[in-house]
Amino acid sequence: MSIWFVTGASRGLGAEITRAALERGHSVIATARDASAVREAYPHEPDGLLAVTADVTDPAQLTAAVQAGLARFGRIDVVVNNAGYGLVGAVEEVPDEAARALFDVNVFGVLNTLRATLPTLRAQRSGHVLTIGSVAGFAAAPAAGLYGASKFAVEGISEALHGELAPLGVRVTIIEPGGFRTDFLSGSSLRIEPATIADYTEGSGPVREGLVHYDGRQPGDPVKAAKAIVDVTETAEPPLRLQLGADAVERVEAKLDLVGRELDQWRHVALSTAL
């Protein structure tokens, strides 16, 4: 049995991960901006569930949540950085305030969670950090540049963290989901920048319009995604990256192909710059 620490556990994929871990016999320190939202999902709160209020933008709340979890369970084995939200708008359309608010949650929220939990994992010389990224953090799309940038940042942090923690026995995996049928595209998890610039109608307009119709039609099953995420923590050698969904696999393969072709095409220029 493992002890899980999950952020953003009240709904969406975070709730499904929490449920899947509990059903597997693990215990979960389930955090959300309001713990009552977690308890509502489990009116008969299981013995293995500890619902704690913790906003990832508040380091003190995260530290308190970790301490509450340690007091209850004595250790933390799996940390799931799940809290986050989406933002739609062409890069130039997104104002500074909206961009910084996004990064406060999606990037600095991850850093805050790591600072709160890693001392425990390091002391144990064991554990597994799972960060819920996105296929958009590997292959960005028009109208999702800032969201993609936040997930690209998380990828960079996690890739470095993988090398830093491996000698200490702590594993790191980035989860790169495609479209899953959660509430992510609803108003509670996705913010659409209202101001538009006419010149970007062709470049980002189709994505803006498509997301409205895509909600509720995503191809991925979040229950199956949660099961796969729990499964990967039980493997001897988990991957650094785990794509979820055929659409995620397709986008990653397309980018790898593009990067490979451009690298070959411009290799002579790259190599010509040596002293």
N, C-alpha and C positions, 0 to 999 in steps of 0.2 A: 504493500500500500504506500502510495506517495502523497505528499502534501502539496497541493497546488495553490498558487497565488495568481489570481486572474483579475485584470483590470477591465473595466467596462463590461461587467458580468451580468448586468440587469436585462439585456436584450440582445437581439441579433446573434452573431456568431459567438460572442462572449457567453451568452446564456446557454447556447448549445454545447460549447466546450465544457462549461460548468456541469451541465446535465450529464454529458457523456462521461466525464471524469468520475462523478458521483456514482453513476450506474456501474462503472468498472470497479468500484470499491475504494476509490481514492477519496481523500478529504480535500475540501476546497475553501480557501480564504477568498471569498467573492467580494470584490470591491466595486463600488459605483459611486457616483456623486451623491446619491441618496440610497442608503442601505435598504430602506423600506421597499424600494423597487425590486431588489433581489428577493426579499422576503415574500413579496406578493406572488412571485413565480413559484415559491415553495411555502405555501401556507402552513404545512406541517413540517417545519424546518428539520431536515434530516440531521442526525448526530454529526455527520461528517461535513456539514456546511456551517461556515461562519460568515455571516454577511456584515460587512464593515463599510462605513462611509469613508470614501477617499477620492478626492478629486486629484487627477494626476498632475494638475498644475500647482498643487499645494504640497510641497515636500513634507511639511509637518504632519499632514494627514496621512501620507503614505508611510512615514516612519511609525506613526501610531498604529496603523493597520498591520504593519509587519510585527510590531511588538505584541499586538493582540493575538495575531496568529501564532506567534512563538509561545505565548503564554498558554494558548489552547492546545496546540499540537506538538510543540517542542522543536520543530524543524520546518524547513521549506525545501521542497525538492524540484518543483517545476514552477517557473515564473512565466506567465503569459502576458506579454504586452499587447493588449487588444484594444484599449480605449483609443478612439480616434473618430474622425468624420471626414466627409468629402467636400470638395469645393469645385464648382464649375464656373469657368470663365476664361476667356483668352488671357494670356499673360499680361498684356497691357491693360486689360479691363479690370483686373483685380487690384483694388486699392491696398496701400501699405497696411492699413489697420486689419483688413481681412486676412492678408498674407501672414502677418505676425500672429494673429489669433490662431490660425491654422497650425503654424509651426509650434506655438506654445503647447498645443495638445498633442499633435502627431509626432513631434520630434522631442521637444523638451519634456513632454510628459513621459516619453520612453526613458530619457536620461534620468529624470527624477525617480522613476520606478527602479531603474537599475541601481542608482545610488542607495536606495532604501533596502534593496533585497540582496545585492551582491555580497555585502559583508558576511551575511549568513551562509551563502553558498560557498564563499571562499574559505570560511572557517571549517565548513563541513568537508571541503575538498571533494564536493560532489554536487550535482544538480544539472538542470537543463533550462536554458533560457529560450523561449519561443517568442518570436516577434511576428505579429500579424502584419505583414507588409501588404503588397498588392502586385499583381502583374504590371500595374501602372508604375511601380517602382523599378521595373526592369525595362519596360518599353512604354514611354510616355505617349499620350495621344493629344491632339488638339482639344482645347477647352478644358483640359485636365492637367495643365502644366504645373500649377502650383501644388495641387494635390500630389501629382507624380513626383515633384521635387521633394516634398516632405517624405515620401516613401523611398525615394532614391537616397535621401539622407539617412534614413533608418537602415537601408541596405549597407551603406558605407560603415556606419557605426557597428552594425552586427558583424560584418566581415572582419573588421579589426578586432572586435571583442572575441570572435572565434579563436583567433590566434593568441590573444592575451590570456584567455581562460583555459585553453586546452591543457597547458602544463599543470593546471590546478585541478583537473578532473571535472571541469564544468563544461558542458556542451552547449552549443548555440545553433539554432535553426531558424531560418527566415521562412515564413509561410507566404507564398505568393498566390493568393486566390484570384480566380477570374470572377465572373458574375455569379453570385449565389442569391437564392431567393429569400433574403432577409429583409429587414426594414431599412437597409443601408441607403436606398434611393428615396426614402421618404423624407419629409421635412425635418424629422428628428435627427437624421444622420447625414444629410446632404444639404449644403448651402449653395444656392445658385446666385451668382453675382447679377444683380438686376440691371446695372448699367452696361450697355452694349455699344460697340463701335461698328458702324456700318461696314467698314472695310473688312471686318473679320466674319461677315455673314457666310461667305463660302468656306472659309477655313475651319471655323468652330461652330457655325450654326447647325450643321447636321448632327453634331454630337449633343448640343444643347437640346435639340428637338427629340433626338433619339432616346435620350435618357428618360424623358417623360413617359414614352411608350414602353420602355424597357422594364420599368418597375413592375414586378409581379410576373415577369416573363423570363427572368434570368434562368439559365439552364442548370445551374448548380443546386444540389440538395445540401442545405446546411447541416442536416443531421449526419449525412455521410462525410461531410468535410470535418465535422467535429470528431467523428470516429477515427478518421485518418490521422488527425492531429494527436489524439490520445495514443494511437498505435505507434506513431513515430517516436514517442518518448519511451517506448518499451523495446526499441531495437538496440542492438549492441553498438552499431555504428550509424547514428542518424546523419542525414545529409545536412550540408550547410543551407541549401535551398530546397524547398519542397513546393512545386507548383500543384495547384488544385484546380481541376476543371480542364476540359478539352480546349476551351477558348484561351486559357492561360498557356497551355502547352503550345498552341498555334502561334500566339504572339511572341513567345520566347524563341521559338524556332525561327520565326520570320526575322527577328532582330539579329539572332546569331548568324543567319545567312547573310543579312545586309552587312553586318560588321565584317564578316569574313571576306565578302566580295570587295568591299571598299579597302580593306587592309591589303588584299592582293593587288588591287588596281593601283594603289598609291604607295606600295612598299618601296619602290625605287626612290621616291621622294623622301620617305622616312629614313632610309639608309644612307641617303646622300648627304645628310647633315653631320656626319661624324667628322671629328678633327683629322 
